[in-house]
Amino acid sequence: QVQLVESGGGLVQAGGSLRLSCAASGGTLSIYLMGWFRQAPGKEREVVAAIRGSGGSTYYADSVKGRFTIAGDKAKNTVYLQMNSLKAEDTAIYYCAAGAIWAADWAPPRNYNYWGRGTQVTVSS
């Protein structure tokens, strides 16, 4: 069983930066894919970025390309999401997720088996 705990959310002005962290514990050796999702009020959960456990390939939603960076530290079992040039539309609850079964498609929530409780990110305009 994998446990995920997010941290680093908060209130920031538009144009500012935040770094989210996701600490994983439990069966971390079984993780193939780590992702960050977000959900704004009244909207569906959407993928933001993902990173593969083997090889470190990264993927980004078009809406955050060039502004967000996902990175992993295997020694610390932690995945980070560096968010720069934040916009009001980035406001959401951000969730960390882990996939324990290999999947070619990094985007669908169904390909992730474990989820954190989320951390609020609010960007004021």
C-alpha positions in Angstrom: 0.0 0.0 0.0 1.4 3.4 -1.1 0.7 6.5 0.9 1.0 9.9 -0.6 1.2 13.2 1.2 1.2 16.6 -0.6 2.6 19.9 0.7 3.5 23.3 -0.5 0.2 24.8 -1.5 -0.9 28.2 -0.6 -1.9 31.7 -1.8 0.2 33.4 -4.4 -0.2 36.4 -6.7 -0.5 36.0 -10.4 2.9 35.7 -11.9 4.3 34.1 -8.8 5.7 30.6 -8.1 5.0 27.7 -5.8 6.6 24.3 -5.4 4.5 21.4 -4.4 6.0 18.2 -2.9 4.6 14.7 -2.7 6.2 12.3 -0.3 5.5 8.7 -1.0 5.8 5.8 1.5 4.9 2.1 1.5 5.3 0.0 -1.6 7.2 2.7 -3.6 9.2 0.1 -5.6 6.1 -0.9 -7.4 5.4 2.6 -8.7 5.6 3.0 -12.5 4.1 6.5 -12.8 3.7 9.5 -10.6 1.4 12.3 -11.6 0.0 15.6 -10.4 -3.7 16.4 -11.0 -5.9 19.3 -10.2 -9.5 20.0 -9.7 -11.1 23.4 -9.6 -14.6 24.0 -8.2 -17.3 22.7 -10.6 -14.7 21.1 -12.9 -13.5 17.6 -13.5 -10.1 16.5 -12.2 -7.5 17.0 -14.9 -3.9 15.9 -15.2 -1.2 18.5 -15.0 2.0 16.5 -15.3 3.5 13.1 -14.9 6.8 11.4 -14.6 7.8 7.7 -15.1 9.6 5.9 -12.4 11.9 4.2 -14.9 13.7 6.5 -17.2 12.2 9.7 -15.8 10.2 10.6 -18.9 8.0 13.6 -18.2 4.7 14.7 -19.6 2.7 17.9 -19.3 -0.7 19.2 -20.1 -0.7 21.9 -22.8 -2.1 24.4 -20.3 1.1 24.2 -18.1 3.8 23.5 -20.6 6.7 25.9 -20.2 5.5 27.0 -16.8 5.4 23.9 -14.7 8.2 21.3 -14.1 7.8 17.9 -12.6 10.8 16.2 -11.0 11.5 13.2 -8.8 14.0 12.5 -6.1 14.1 8.7 -5.7 16.4 8.9 -2.6 13.7 10.9 -0.8 10.7 9.1 -2.5 9.4 12.5 -3.3 8.0 14.1 -6.5 7.9 17.9 -6.9 5.9 20.2 -9.1 7.5 23.6 -9.6 4.9 26.0 -10.8 6.0 29.3 -12.3 4.2 32.2 -13.9 1.0 31.2 -12.1 -2.3 32.4 -13.4 -5.7 32.7 -11.7 -6.9 29.7 -13.7 -4.3 27.6 -12.0 -6.4 27.9 -8.8 -7.4 24.4 -7.7 -6.8 21.6 -5.3 -3.7 19.7 -6.5 -3.5 16.0 -6.0 -0.5 13.7 -6.2 -1.1 10.2 -7.7 0.8 7.0 -8.2 0.3 4.3 -10.7 1.4 0.8 -9.7 0.5 -0.9 -13.0 2.3 0.1 -16.2 0.2 2.1 -18.6 1.2 3.8 -21.8 -1.3 6.6 -21.3 -0.1 8.9 -18.5 -3.2 11.2 -18.5 -6.3 9.3 -17.4 -7.0 9.2 -13.6 -8.0 5.5 -14.0 -4.3 4.7 -14.6 -3.4 5.8 -11.1 -4.0 3.5 -8.1 -3.1 5.7 -5.2 -4.0 9.3 -4.4 -3.1 11.9 -1.8 -5.6 14.1 -0.1 -4.6 17.2 -2.0 -3.3 20.7 -1.3 -5.0 24.0 -2.2 -3.4 26.4 -4.6 -5.0 29.8 -4.9 -3.7 32.4 -7.4 -5.0 35.9 -6.9 -5.2 38.1 -10.0 
